[in-house]
Amino acid sequence: MNVDGLGAKMAQSNKDNLRRFFEQVWDQGDETAVDAFLADSYTIQHDPGDPWHGKTLDINGFKERLRVSRTPFPDQKFNIQEMTEEDNRIAVSWLWTGTHKADIPGFPASGKVISMSGLTIYFFKEGRICGHWQQTDRLSVFQQLSQP
């Protein structure tokens, strides 16, 4: 296999891994799967509104983030729209839905199905996800939760 073919295979492998990461970790909440996808440290470079914004987490810290993040929306689902890969980064645009089943500060569980969109750039080191830069439409989530 030539170098270009190897690069394409690695890029596809990272994309495949990232799809499985979304499905197993975020959609299904499988904490044990985190070990297969993440590097030893995971840096949240930019994610305004996320309590972990700007922090570097170890594997256990990421698992705690997963638990806390999924609790209000345990049936959450990411629908990947597009993936673009360059060097050690993959940009993913996504649509998200989840049913509000547990309290969020200021918003008691409502049973409402909530949706939002976002764009996340994931960073890879030696085939493992080591962080992200993310922009999401959290304002629309709060607007949806505020509606009667």
C-alpha positions as CSV (number, residue, x, y, z in Angstrom):
1,M,0.0,0.0,0.0
2,N,1.4,3.4,-0.9
3,V,1.7,6.3,1.6
4,D,-1.5,8.0,0.3
5,G,-3.5,4.8,0.6
6,L,-2.2,4.3,4.2
7,G,-3.2,7.9,5.1
8,A,-6.7,7.4,3.7
9,K,-7.0,4.1,5.6
10,M,-6.0,5.8,8.8
11,A,-8.4,8.7,8.2
12,Q,-11.2,6.3,7.6
13,S,-10.2,4.4,10.7
14,N,-10.4,7.6,12.8
15,K,-13.8,8.4,11.3
16,D,-15.0,4.9,11.9
17,N,-13.7,5.1,15.5
18,L,-15.4,8.4,16.0
19,R,-18.7,7.1,14.7
20,R,-18.5,4.2,17.2
21,F,-17.5,6.6,19.9
22,F,-20.7,8.6,19.3
23,E,-22.8,5.5,19.2
24,Q,-21.4,3.5,22.1
25,V,-20.3,6.3,24.5
26,W,-22.7,9.2,23.9
27,D,-25.8,7.5,22.5
28,Q,-25.7,4.3,24.6
29,G,-23.8,5.7,27.7
30,D,-21.4,2.8,27.7
31,E,-18.7,3.9,30.2
32,T,-16.6,0.8,29.6
33,A,-16.3,1.8,25.9
34,V,-14.5,5.1,26.8
35,D,-11.3,3.1,27.5
36,A,-11.2,1.9,23.8
37,F,-11.5,5.4,22.3
38,L,-9.8,8.0,24.5
39,A,-6.2,8.9,25.1
40,D,-4.9,9.0,28.7
41,S,-5.8,12.7,28.8
42,Y,-8.7,14.6,27.1
43,T,-8.6,18.4,26.8
44,I,-11.8,20.3,26.3
45,Q,-10.3,23.3,24.5
46,H,-13.5,25.3,23.9
47,D,-17.0,24.4,24.9
48,P,-18.8,27.4,26.3
49,G,-21.6,26.4,28.8
50,D,-20.0,23.0,29.5
51,P,-18.9,22.7,33.1
52,W,-15.7,21.1,31.9
53,H,-14.8,23.9,29.5
54,G,-11.0,24.4,29.4
55,K,-10.2,21.4,31.5
56,T,-8.1,18.3,30.9
57,L,-9.6,15.1,32.1
58,D,-8.2,11.6,32.7
59,I,-10.3,8.6,31.7
60,N,-12.2,8.5,35.0
61,G,-12.9,12.3,34.8
62,F,-14.3,11.8,31.3
63,K,-16.5,8.9,32.5
64,E,-17.9,11.3,35.2
65,R,-18.5,13.9,32.6
66,L,-20.4,11.3,30.5
67,R,-22.6,10.3,33.5
68,V,-23.4,13.9,34.5
69,S,-24.1,15.0,30.9
70,R,-26.4,12.0,30.1
71,T,-28.4,12.1,33.3
72,P,-31.0,14.7,32.3
73,F,-31.3,13.2,28.8
74,P,-30.6,9.4,29.1
75,D,-32.1,8.6,25.7
76,Q,-30.0,11.2,23.9
77,K,-29.0,10.5,20.3
78,F,-26.5,12.2,18.0
79,N,-27.3,12.2,14.3
80,I,-24.0,12.8,12.5
81,Q,-24.5,15.1,9.5
82,E,-21.0,15.5,8.1
83,M,-17.4,14.5,9.0
84,T,-14.3,16.2,7.5
85,E,-10.8,15.0,8.4
86,E,-7.5,16.9,8.2
87,D,-4.2,15.8,9.8
88,N,-5.0,14.8,13.4
89,R,-8.5,16.4,13.5
90,I,-12.0,15.5,12.5
91,A,-14.8,18.1,12.3
92,V,-18.3,16.7,12.9
93,S,-21.5,18.5,12.4
94,W,-24.4,16.9,14.3
95,L,-28.0,17.1,15.4
96,W,-28.9,16.0,18.9
97,T,-32.2,15.0,20.5
98,G,-33.0,13.8,24.0
99,T,-36.0,13.5,26.4
100,H,-35.7,15.8,29.5
101,K,-36.1,13.1,32.2
102,A,-34.1,14.5,35.1
103,D,-33.7,18.0,36.7
104,I,-31.2,20.6,35.4
105,P,-30.6,23.5,37.7
106,G,-33.6,25.8,37.2
107,F,-35.5,23.3,35.0
108,P,-37.3,20.3,36.6
109,A,-37.7,17.2,34.5
110,S,-40.3,18.0,31.9
111,G,-40.5,14.9,29.7
112,K,-40.0,17.2,26.7
113,V,-38.1,16.0,23.6
114,I,-35.4,18.6,23.1
115,S,-33.1,19.1,20.1
116,M,-30.0,21.1,19.2
117,S,-27.3,21.3,16.7
118,G,-23.5,21.6,17.0
119,L,-20.1,21.3,15.5
120,T,-17.3,19.5,17.2
121,I,-13.6,19.3,16.2
122,Y,-12.1,16.2,17.7
123,F,-8.3,15.8,18.1
124,F,-6.5,12.5,17.8
125,K,-3.2,11.3,19.1
126,E,-1.9,7.9,18.0
127,G,-5.4,6.9,16.9
128,R,-7.1,7.9,20.2
129,I,-9.3,10.9,20.9
130,C,-7.5,13.4,23.0
131,G,-9.8,16.4,23.1
132,H,-12.3,18.6,21.3
133,W,-13.3,22.2,20.4
134,Q,-17.0,22.6,20.2
135,Q,-19.8,25.1,19.5
136,T,-23.4,24.1,20.3
137,D,-26.8,25.7,20.3
138,R,-27.3,25.5,24.1
139,L,-29.5,28.6,24.0
140,S,-32.1,26.8,22.0
141,V,-32.1,24.0,24.6
142,F,-32.9,26.5,27.4
143,Q,-35.6,28.2,25.2
144,Q,-37.2,24.8,24.6
145,L,-37.1,24.0,28.3
146,S,-38.7,27.3,29.1
147,Q,-41.7,26.9,26.8
148,P,-44.9,25.7,28.4
